[in-house]
Amino acid sequence: MAHKPEYAVGVDAGSTRTRCVICVVEDGELRFLGAGSAPSQGWQRGRAADTAKISESIKAAVKEAESRARVLVRNAVLGIGGPEVEAMQGRGVYEFSVPKEVTAEDLSFAVGLAARVRMEEERRLIHVLPQDFTVDGRAGFRYPVGAVCSRIEANVLLVTALEVEHDSVVSAAQQAHLHVEDTVFEPVASAYACVFPSERSRGVAVVDLGVDSTSLVIYDGDAALTAVSLPITSDHLTRDLAAGLRYTSGITVTLEDAETLKREYGCAMRGLTNDSTLIEVPLADGRGWVEISRMQINEILEARAEEIFLYVREEAARVGMDQSLLEGVVLTGGGARLSGLCDMAEKVLSSPAKFGLAAGIRNWPQNFQDPAWSVAAGLAMYSARLSLRKNNRRRPPGFFGLFGWQ
């Protein structure tokens, strides 16, 4: 009897574009089959406003991906983001009646205890990310299997989402005839696709910059130290540009034209482009054009771009990683395409920065080597991980199983 193929599907329901990636799991590897995207509807400032319209966007993206992959899919892993995602620390204590050798099952049990925290009623737990363990009062153990002790404590990062937002996106996917296998915080999905174990071990921050939401996760080794939403988004840069031109030059432009100016001529740092270049800007009232220098655009964008990474620096300092991001910052999401953004990150954080591009998927198309596709690729990789776990249920959880990387 022919073996039934295992499909791995990721759906990134962004507020501007909805993307779907379909892969197949073959001999423990992931092979790309097809992808699709569609304009997003039903969102308002990063929040789900119309579930039916979000469902239509998901359905359109999945249909295109199915057509290109020449398969039909029913299951998917869904990305979750937005300003309502928060993280908190959890701690679980597991005491043995007599000293014993610690097993992987003991660590999993301690992690489960750490997840049993009282949350606000309107919040839903989406990730339990183990950080380290304390063994008989000695802190800092990453994976103390084999240690003999009478007490272990698990320290975890609990990532939560506003339940009504989470359930609205899940409901939209279900209306699009998809069974949602799991939901994943978007920068965590990006890290699956773009960050190698060696990079995590040296300390790395992943910033997913979208139109209506910006999310951050910081890793030290396989431990996620923080996972938060930041208050500055790509849309802030667009709105700043429209407002700044009106204030400094008396020029009124539409938000659509401001977005075009940002995308085609903007740069997050002055001096990286020919700032004296003159650009024709259409007036909002339709009464012709006016010329401005590229410098005027970049001055406005630079201030807000710097603010994004000041928030990243503040969050890194809060978890003690401000001097330890040796691998620097990985930028993903459609907003990361802004010219000069990596340069600004390097200036503010004094560490390297690069675009997050999907790796580890066989036959991944060159034209999808774009930070905007990183989340969808990571979600498909997470879906593949679920398939591998399902096929290896009898195997005890190992290091990467506990820490979310298996």
QUIMOZI-V86563 format. One line per field, one symbol per residue. psi: psi as a letter, one per 20 degrees, with the letter a starting at -180 (. if undefined). A space follows every 50 residues. Layout:
# QUIMOZI-V86563
psi->???
This chain:
# QUIMOZI-V86563
psi->pqppqoqopponmrigqpqppprqpoljrpppgrqqqqpqrjqoljqohn hghgggggggggggggghilrpqiqqppqpbrijprqrqqpppopqhqpr pprhhgghghghhhimqorqhjqpphpooqfaqpoliorjphmkpiqpri pqpppqpopqqpghgghggghghhhjkppohrqppghggghghipqhhhh hjpqppooorgjqpqpppqocjpohqorpqiprhhhgghggghghhghik poqrhghhggggghiqqipqiirniippppppqhjjkbrqprqhhhghgg hgghghhgihgggghhhhjkjhjjmhicppprqhiiippihhggghghil rqqrqoppqjopkpqhijmpihjgghghhhhhghghghghilhipqpagh ghjjj.
